[in-house]
Amino acid sequence: MPSILSVAIGSFVGLCVGMGVLCSPMLVSSNCRRLFDSGPFDYIVFNYVGGMGVFTFIHVALIFAGALVNYVVRVQISWWFLGVTLVLAGGGWIIGSVVVPRYGWWQPTESGLDGRIVLAVTAIWYVVCTLILAALFAFAWFLAYYPG
């Protein structure tokens, strides 16, 4: 039986790599590229990977917090997972579309397709991909620990 730390690290790495690859089409938009280009590092790739890493870390931490809540008060973890995913995707959209432009770090309508629309589509895509990856993780877990 793996330790909780190895499961957390595996979940983080798997979700980070999976979501980093699956959400990368948002970088086709010049406005979204400018968003990640304005990050703390000199290279857009490092900013994108770092942003996805932070986003994924928060997601995995909240999922494991839900597992602790489930242990204490018996909340169904599947509903917790769905709720955390929806709140995180919506919160990411609000931060990227409202907070970041308000402070002048990014202008989503400077050129091309409005960056807020791309972020909204990416937030929906994030939820869909997260649910698909969760189903794949659950199936792999089932196969790995099936008693028969």
Secondary structure, DSSP 8 states (H G I E B T S, - for coil): ---HHHHHHHHHHHHHHHHHHHTGGGGGSHHHHHHHHTSSSSSHHHHHHHHHHHHHHHHHHHHHHHHHHHHHH---HHHHHHHHHHHHHHHHHHIIIIIHHHTTS--TTSSSS-HHHHHHHHHHHHHHHHHHHHHHHHHHHHHHH---
